Structures are given as C-alpha cells and as structure tokens.
Amino acid sequence: QAQLVESGGGLVKPGGSLRLACVASGFNFSGHYMSWIRQAPGKGLEWLSYISNSGSYGNYADSVKGRFTISRDNTKNSLYLQMNSLRADDTAVYYCARAGRAGDLWGQGTLVTVSS
Amino acid sequence: EIVMTQSPATVSVSPGERATLSCRASQSISRKLAWYQQKPGQPPRLLIYDASTRATGISARFSGSGSGTEFTLSISSLQSEDFAVYYCQQYSEWHTFGQGTKLEIK
C-alpha cells in the first residue's frame, strides 16, 4: 500500500531552521515528482515546492523562495524540506505529496509552529 | 499569479440530493484543474484531475466539468461521508488553490 510519512515538525523560534523529512513506501518513489504543500491552522492550502523525479529540478512558491530548499534521496525513498529564516506566518501543517501536477497521494502532515 | 475563486463559500444540501460547486480561474488554465476533498484532521484526497478525470478509486457520483476559466464539481446522491471541504487547484502556471467550499448537511 502506497504511503507517505512526514516527520521533523515542531516548535521553532522566529529566524530558526527546521528540516522536514518524508519517507515513501509502497510505490516507485524515484519515478515520481514530489511536492511540499502546507496548510495554516484553519486556512486553505498553499503549494510550496516540487522536485523532479531525479532531483535535478525544483521550483518554489515566491513566499518561500530563497528560504526553503527541497531535496530528495531516491536511495532512501525520502523527500526533504530545509526551512531557514522561519517566520510566524510559516506556522502550518506541512504535507508531502506525490505530485507534479495534482497530488494523488498525501502524507498525514507534520505541524510546524514558529513562535517565540 | 493565477487566482482561483470558489463559490459558494458554504453550501447546505440534504443527503440524497445533488451538490454543485464552482471554481473560477482569473485567466485561462485550459483543463489543468484538480478537485480535492478534505475532512477535519485529514489530508486532502484527490477526486478529479484534468478537469474531468476521476482519480483512482473515486466514486462515479463525483464528476467534474469545465475548461478555460469556469469549472464545476458535481456530487450526486449525497452521502454522509461527502460532507467536507472541497478545494480546486490549478496547475497551468505554478499551483494555486481556491479558498475552499464547505459542503454541509441541510
């Protein structure tokens, strides 16, 4: 059964850093584009970044460009999101998704709280 | 940025009836549109992609239509498990979501 499991969320101070991870199982991870999408508490969805199946290409929303970096390790079936210079408005549940266009498989999400 | 606008914000429909949700794009996105269902505490679930193609395992009660800037998600014979928030998402230029429509029981 295909599955994505995120980890790495938690409480961080403004200006701090956090690295999220997403481990995939049950499907050919290296054959798919992957993405990170977030949802602030009680709010809608925001697509943050995607990465090509080989990891050679990635793109970002303007809101995180220059602060967040997406990467993957196909030998470990893992996707990552390095988040730097975190701000209060980055507080959200962060989802990884199997998605280049539409997300057909999502993890349960990991909560990131940015607060002093 | 392409802005996606969903209407109405909340719709009340009785079980067994049909619900029709709308999504409008600020510029043409061809048919590069997806629909998701989200229940409290759960991630979104893909229902429809390419405007009208049902995702794997999705009931035929869900149907999508439209192209260009106007899109519709229809849900027939509403069941208790269908009451949730629905989002549209365009992937023509980057990816942007609508603000969501809450489908509630009447």
Chai-1 contact restraints between the chains, C-beta under 6 A:
chainA,res_idxA,chainB,res_idxB,connection_type,confidence,min_distance_angstrom,max_distance_angstrom,comment,restraint_id
A,G44,B,F97,contact,1.0,0.0,6.0,A-B,restraint_1
A,G44,B,Q99,contact,1.0,0.0,6.0,A-B,restraint_2
A,G44,B,G100,contact,1.0,0.0,6.0,A-B,restraint_3
A,L45,B,Y87,contact,1.0,0.0,6.0,A-B,restraint_4
A,L45,B,F97,contact,1.0,0.0,6.0,A-B,restraint_5
A,W47,B,H95,contact,1.0,0.0,6.0,A-B,restraint_6
A,Y95,B,P43,contact,1.0,0.0,6.0,A-B,restraint_7
A,R101,B,Y91,contact,1.0,0.0,6.0,A-B,restraint_8
A,A102,B,A34,contact,1.0,0.0,6.0,A-B,restraint_9
A,A102,B,L46,contact,1.0,0.0,6.0,A-B,restraint_10
A,A102,B,Y49,contact,1.0,0.0,6.0,A-B,restraint_11
A,G103,B,L46,contact,1.0,0.0,6.0,A-B,restraint_12
A,D104,B,L46,contact,1.0,0.0,6.0,A-B,restraint_13
A,D104,B,A55,contact,1.0,0.0,6.0,A-B,restraint_14
A,W106,B,P43,contact,1.0,0.0,6.0,A-B,restraint_15
A,G109,B,P43,contact,1.0,0.0,6.0,A-B,restraint_16
